[in-house]
Amino acid sequence: MKIVALLVIAAFVIQCCCFAVQVEGGGGGFIRTRGTHFVLNGNPYYANGFNAYWLMYVASDPSRRYEVSNAFREASSHGLSLARTWAFSDGGYRPLQYSPGSYNDQMFKALDFVIAEARKYRIKLILSLVNNYESFGGKKQYVNWARSQGQYLTTDDDFFRNPVVKGYYKNHIKTVLNRYNTITGVLYKNDPTIMAWELMNEPRCTSDPSGRTIQAWIAEMASFVKLIDRNHLLEAGLEGFYGGTSPKRTSLNLGFNIGTDFISNNQIPGIDFATLHSYPDQWLSGSNAQSQLYFLNNWLDAHIQDAQSIIRKPLLLTEFGKSWKDPGFSTYQRDQLFGTVFYKIYSSAKRGGAAGGGLFWQLLTEGMDSFRDGYEIILSESPSTANVIAQQCHKLYMIRKLFARMRNEALWRRARAFRSGHGSSRKRGASVGN
């Protein structure tokens, strides 16, 4: 009853009080998992965060690094504590990797800066290691590199099968994880600023809809990552589409059959938590806002339930948003979508469920017009959305604070009981000795 009372009190405080945003993210140690929860310094960890794929790219121009700093500062001031970004740029303009095993040190120093700034503003990072799409190179660039070395490859999906290509990718994993940060002096694999590695942004293998190819690739690469780095969490980068292990759920896929399986892919031992993306405005193009919200509610409910009861690992909604390019868009509709996502996460968190947080796509700062894609959030330009975001950050902070207090009270009671029992034993022992 005491726990229930505390929860009620906390809910009342969250709903009624004026709030001061507090960040509890980039500081402290490594984030771990315990059952269906993320844990930081022994206490449950819930994150409200953002995507900013552009951080390394922009930081590679020293004259624009202030934009990276501004983004982190604005995010932190609103309570955001987790960012997801690219640790890849393969071939093309301003690459991190010129060719397999050949790296651009200027770009690596830019990534060093991103990690150092995140640490400064107490923001954790999820670093993605390759793209499924052609943007910034992706699996297509790896396949082309192998073709130039005489490999006969018929599809970009050979990225997941060809041993030469897999060797190139493993080398990239090894290079990034073992990188020495020239600013902080810490190897990436030893830096608690990084929450997790992501194997790929939205892996898809349409040439094998059975899911066997992606399943084997994730298992192989997860094992390889863990051989190098046991400090950090690892996730696969999945969007959440269901496969053969849960045929009753495939109706939620809206016709997508991309060779992934939300259940079996995330049950792989080296994968520490499940991920989910949600773009109802894209996936239900032409539908009205209420239809999109109806789908979103069902999509989130199913995945939170499956993460809790079947996968038994935490769940992070690593991409969601609503584009102003969507016909009939209004800021109210976007705030309503954000509010729906945040409510589902908060409801799960306050009852100890698997939902560990959400990261919207994407955060920009003022003066970055060339990066606008319709989904961008510039906090200073979107006060209503910024307020929805800040409120969620505060609610999750209060839950963390509540659970920390409950844990400390339990430890105190246990220590008091031990001391009391130990003292009684000593007294009994003394009387026998006399």
Sequence and secondary structure as in RCSB ss.txt:
>XXXX:A:sequence
MKIVALLVIAAFVIQCCCFAVQVEGGGGGFIRTRGTHFVLNGNPYYANGFNAYWLMYVASDPSRRYEVSNAFREA
SSHGLSLARTWAFSDGGYRPLQYSPGSYNDQMFKALDFVIAEARKYRIKLILSLVNNYESFGGKKQYVNWARSQG
QYLTTDDDFFRNPVVKGYYKNHIKTVLNRYNTITGVLYKNDPTIMAWELMNEPRCTSDPSGRTIQAWIAEMASFV
KLIDRNHLLEAGLEGFYGGTSPKRTSLNLGFNIGTDFISNNQIPGIDFATLHSYPDQWLSGSNAQSQLYFLNNWL
DAHIQDAQSIIRKPLLLTEFGKSWKDPGFSTYQRDQLFGTVFYKIYSSAKRGGAAGGGLFWQLLTEGMDSFRDGY
EIILSESPSTANVIAQQCHKLYMIRKLFARMRNEALWRRARAFRSGHGSSRKRGASVGN
>XXXX:A:secstr
 HHHHHHHHHHHHHHHS       SSSSS  EEETTEEEETTEEE EEEEE TTHHHHHTSGGGHHHHHHHHHHH
HHTT  EEEEE   BSSSS SEEETTEE HHHHHHHHHHHHHHHHTT EEEEE  BSSSTTSHHHHHHHHHHHTT
    SGGGGGT HHHHHHHHHHHHHHHT B TTT  BGGG TTEEEEES BS   TT TTSHHHHHHHHHHHHHH
HHH SSSEEE        TT GGGGGGGTT   S  HHHHHTSTT  SEEEEE HHHHTTT  HHHHHHHHHHHH
HHHHHHIIIII S EEEEEE   TTSTT  HHHHHHHHHHHHHHHHHHHHTT SEEEEEES B  TT GGG  S 
 B TTT HHHHHHHHHHHHHHHHHHHHHHHHHHHHHHHHHHHHHHHHHHHHHHHHHHH 
